[in-house]
Amino acid sequence: MGIAMGCRAGTHEVQRWSEKDEIQYVDLSPLIHIDFMIAIKAGVGTQIPYAKVRSFIRYLRAVGFPITLSADTYQSVDTLQILEREGVDCKHISVDRDDVAYRMLRGATMEDRIDYYEYPIYIKEVSKLIHYNGKVDHPLQGSKDVSDAVAGVVFRIQTETTEMDDKLARSLPVDFMIKSMQPPKSKDALDRNWISSDYDAD
């Protein structure tokens, strides 16, 4: 399971090029700050304590974070329903159906619009992502639980906030997904190191 929390920390002017109109234009894009990210694994013979995750979210709200909660996969349904009844703004976001969220994460990374600390698990995951057939996956024996959570944060901030929300918007996508999907066999179809990083994951 991967958990991440982030907020909109400002607005950045990005110079973009329109292929259609063949002109350069300025786009206002959010600066994104990742407050924290963490991978949670169950111990031998135990299960992930979802109740403790919910308690942690309640604690964050209690100390003043205006939390909005996003989650991916069927395992999050119970948590979304419980917290929604408690007044939390909850939303289901899938980062697996297409590459939209990851393209936003990639764009924010390449444009230096995302601020995060060096968390080795996240760096390793994004360094080994596979972009294939309009989707993003992890290699065999790999994972992307934390990067999924961060991509969900970026997606919600980039699609649901504006410059008027600078330093106010918060998002806590919680990803309960554990995958074991086989990577594509055709090496020609793979785009490894899809999100740029100078970190040596090995």
PyMOL commands that set and color helices and strands:
alter all, ss='L'
color gray80, all
select helices_A, chain A and resi 50-62+74-85+100-110+120-127+145-160+163-165+187-189
alter helices_A, ss='H'
color red, helices_A
select strands_A, chain A and resi 2-18+23-39+68-72+89-92+114-115+130-132+135-137+170-175
alter strands_A, ss='S'
color yellow, strands_A
deselect
rebuild
show_as cartoon
